[in-house]
Amino acid sequence: MNNDDLFNRWNAWLEVIYDDVQGLLVNRHIYREVQEIVLSNPKIQTESAYYEWMGINYASTQAIGVRRQVDPRPEVISFVNLLGEVKGKPEVLGRQRYVALYSASGLSKETADRDFDRFAGKGHPCIDAQRVDADLIEMKQKADKIRMYVNKRITRFDRSDFESVPTFTELNDCLDLLETLLQKYLKIFRVSVPLTLVPVWKYDWKKIFKMPWIEE
């Protein structure tokens, strides 16, 4: 593949990754909002199998989603595979391509060059492979405990002893990193980045909580 072909392939991968990570962030947003509803109303702060079910399913879904992004198998579209290929051919994401995208948005070359310096270093012709590698290492490190938990206790029940259960804090840290890195590489590939990866609903999705679910 030439550089243009590789760029187009990676950009297509990035769209798949974008949709998947955005889904994880939406899940977290909804879960947190429902938690706030419960915490703000003492009347519903009671023992319930529903709350347990909600927590278990949220944690499992999110953990599986994290593992998808660190799946290194060559046939898989994942964040680690994207960054691994980018690290191997950083010249595909060159300054000239970035400046051209910036110019198409009506911004100056000087502004584009200053912006690209953040990813490449001042004046360098392409993004810095060492910085990509640092992102890759950090992602693998933060996700490793979650990946192991999914492999040993969610997708199957491994016979070996396993007590290293990740916490919600560790899961959130990993989701925060995925969000940060996704915004970074969207910027590198597409110049423009949405202000937030969590969409704004055009309707009140919490309206259902404002009325009784079971009427006596």
C-alpha positions as CSV (number, residue, x, y, z in Angstrom):
1,M,0.0,0.0,0.0
2,N,1.1,3.5,-0.7
3,N,0.8,6.2,2.0
4,D,-2.6,7.5,0.7
5,D,-4.0,4.0,0.8
6,L,-2.7,3.4,4.3
7,F,-4.1,6.7,5.4
8,N,-7.5,5.9,4.1
9,R,-7.5,2.4,5.7
10,W,-6.4,3.8,9.1
11,N,-9.1,6.6,8.8
12,A,-11.7,3.9,8.2
13,W,-10.5,2.0,11.2
14,L,-10.6,5.1,13.2
15,E,-14.3,5.5,12.4
16,V,-15.0,2.0,13.7
17,I,-13.0,2.8,16.9
18,Y,-14.7,6.1,17.3
19,D,-18.2,4.5,17.2
20,D,-17.2,1.8,19.7
21,V,-15.4,4.1,22.2
22,Q,-18.2,6.6,21.9
23,G,-20.7,3.9,22.8
24,L,-18.6,3.1,25.9
25,L,-18.6,6.7,26.9
26,V,-22.4,7.0,26.4
27,N,-22.9,3.9,28.5
28,R,-20.9,5.5,31.3
29,H,-22.7,8.8,31.1
30,I,-26.1,7.1,31.3
31,Y,-24.9,4.9,34.2
32,R,-23.6,7.9,36.1
33,E,-26.8,9.9,35.5
34,V,-29.0,7.0,36.8
35,Q,-26.7,6.8,39.9
36,E,-27.3,10.5,40.5
37,I,-31.0,10.0,40.3
38,V,-30.8,7.3,42.9
39,L,-28.5,9.2,45.2
40,S,-30.8,12.3,45.1
41,N,-33.9,10.4,46.1
42,P,-33.9,8.6,49.5
43,K,-37.2,6.9,48.7
44,I,-35.5,4.6,46.1
45,Q,-32.3,4.0,48.1
46,T,-33.2,0.5,49.1
47,E,-31.8,-2.9,48.5
48,S,-32.8,-4.1,45.0
49,A,-31.7,-6.9,42.7
50,Y,-32.2,-4.4,39.9
51,Y,-29.4,-2.2,41.1
52,E,-27.1,-5.2,41.4
53,W,-28.1,-6.3,37.9
54,M,-27.5,-2.9,36.5
55,G,-24.0,-2.6,38.0
56,I,-23.0,-6.1,36.9
57,N,-24.1,-5.6,33.3
58,Y,-22.6,-2.2,33.1
59,A,-19.2,-3.4,34.4
60,S,-19.2,-6.4,32.1
61,T,-20.2,-4.5,29.0
62,Q,-17.6,-1.8,29.6
63,A,-14.8,-4.3,30.4
64,I,-15.5,-6.2,27.2
65,G,-15.5,-3.0,25.3
66,V,-12.1,-2.0,26.7
67,R,-10.7,-5.4,25.7
68,R,-11.9,-5.0,22.2
69,Q,-9.7,-1.9,21.9
70,V,-6.6,-3.7,23.1
71,D,-7.1,-6.9,21.1
72,P,-3.8,-7.4,19.2
73,R,-5.0,-10.1,16.8
74,P,-4.1,-9.1,13.2
75,E,-7.7,-9.6,11.8
76,V,-9.2,-7.2,14.4
77,I,-9.8,-3.5,14.1
78,S,-8.7,-2.1,17.5
79,F,-7.0,0.9,18.9
80,V,-3.8,-1.0,19.7
81,N,-3.6,-2.3,16.1
82,L,-4.1,1.1,14.7
83,L,-1.4,2.7,16.8
84,G,0.9,-0.2,16.2
85,E,0.6,0.4,12.4
86,V,1.0,4.1,12.8
87,K,4.1,3.6,14.9
88,G,5.6,1.5,12.1
89,K,4.9,4.1,9.4
90,P,4.6,7.5,11.0
91,E,5.4,9.2,7.7
92,V,1.9,8.5,6.5
93,L,0.7,11.1,9.0
94,G,2.9,13.8,7.7
95,R,3.0,17.6,8.2
96,Q,2.1,18.2,4.5
97,R,-1.1,16.1,4.7
98,Y,-2.1,17.8,8.0
99,V,-1.5,21.3,6.7
100,A,-3.5,20.5,3.6
101,L,-6.4,19.4,5.8
102,Y,-6.1,22.6,7.9
103,S,-6.1,24.7,4.7
104,A,-9.3,23.1,3.5
105,S,-10.8,24.3,6.8
106,G,-9.9,27.8,5.9
107,L,-7.1,28.2,8.5
108,S,-3.5,29.4,7.9
109,K,-0.4,27.3,7.3
110,E,1.3,28.9,10.2
111,T,-1.5,27.9,12.6
112,A,-1.4,24.3,11.1
113,D,2.3,24.1,11.6
114,R,2.1,25.2,15.2
115,D,-0.7,22.7,15.8
116,F,1.2,19.8,14.2
117,D,4.3,20.5,16.3
118,R,2.4,19.1,19.3
119,F,2.3,15.7,17.7
120,A,5.6,15.8,15.8
121,G,8.0,18.1,17.5
122,K,8.9,21.5,16.1
123,G,9.5,21.4,12.4
124,H,9.5,17.6,12.1
125,P,8.0,16.2,8.8
126,C,5.7,13.6,10.4
127,I,4.3,12.6,13.8
128,D,6.7,11.2,16.4
129,A,6.7,7.4,16.5
130,Q,8.0,7.5,20.0
131,R,5.0,9.5,21.2
132,V,2.7,7.0,19.4
133,D,4.6,4.2,21.2
134,A,4.1,6.0,24.5
135,D,0.4,6.2,23.9
136,L,0.3,2.5,23.0
137,I,2.2,1.4,26.1
138,E,0.0,3.5,28.4
139,M,-3.2,2.1,26.8
140,K,-1.9,-1.5,27.3
141,Q,-0.8,-0.9,30.8
142,K,-4.1,0.7,31.9
143,A,-6.2,-2.0,30.2
144,D,-4.2,-5.0,31.1
145,K,-6.0,-5.8,34.4
146,I,-9.3,-5.4,32.7
147,R,-8.3,-7.5,29.7
148,M,-7.2,-10.3,32.0
149,Y,-10.4,-10.1,34.0
150,V,-12.5,-10.4,30.8
151,N,-10.5,-13.4,29.6
152,K,-10.6,-15.3,32.9
153,R,-14.0,-14.4,34.3
154,I,-16.4,-13.0,31.7
155,T,-15.8,-14.7,28.3
156,R,-15.0,-17.9,30.2
157,F,-14.4,-19.1,33.7
158,D,-10.7,-20.0,33.9
159,R,-9.8,-22.8,36.2
160,S,-6.7,-21.0,37.5
161,D,-6.9,-18.8,40.6
162,F,-7.8,-15.2,39.8
163,E,-8.3,-12.5,42.4
164,S,-7.1,-9.4,40.6
165,V,-10.5,-8.0,39.9
166,P,-10.4,-4.4,38.5
167,T,-12.1,-1.6,40.3
168,F,-14.6,0.9,38.9
169,T,-11.9,3.5,39.4
170,E,-9.5,1.5,37.2
171,L,-12.2,1.0,34.6
172,N,-13.0,4.8,34.6
173,D,-9.3,5.6,34.3
174,C,-9.0,3.4,31.2
175,L,-12.2,4.9,29.7
176,D,-10.7,8.4,30.3
177,L,-7.5,7.4,28.5
178,L,-9.4,6.0,25.5
179,E,-11.4,9.2,25.3
180,T,-8.3,11.4,25.4
181,L,-6.4,9.3,22.9
182,L,-9.4,9.1,20.5
183,Q,-9.7,12.9,20.6
184,K,-5.9,13.2,19.9
185,Y,-5.9,10.9,16.9
186,L,-9.1,12.3,15.5
187,K,-7.3,15.7,15.6
188,I,-4.3,14.2,13.8
189,F,-6.3,12.4,11.1
190,R,-9.1,14.9,10.6
191,V,-8.0,18.2,12.2
192,S,-11.5,19.0,13.6
193,V,-12.6,17.3,16.8
194,P,-16.0,17.3,18.4
195,L,-16.2,19.3,21.7
196,T,-17.5,16.2,23.4
197,L,-17.6,12.5,22.4
198,V,-20.9,12.1,24.3
199,P,-23.7,13.3,22.1
200,V,-26.4,15.7,23.2
201,W,-29.8,14.1,23.1
202,K,-32.6,16.1,21.4
203,Y,-35.1,14.7,23.8
204,D,-35.3,14.2,27.6
205,W,-34.1,10.6,27.9
206,K,-34.6,10.8,31.7
207,K,-38.3,11.5,31.3
208,I,-39.2,7.9,31.9
209,F,-37.9,8.3,35.5
210,K,-40.4,11.1,36.2
211,M,-43.4,8.8,36.3
212,P,-44.3,5.5,38.1
213,W,-43.2,2.4,36.3
214,I,-45.7,0.3,38.1
215,E,-49.1,1.8,38.8
216,E,-51.0,0.4,41.8
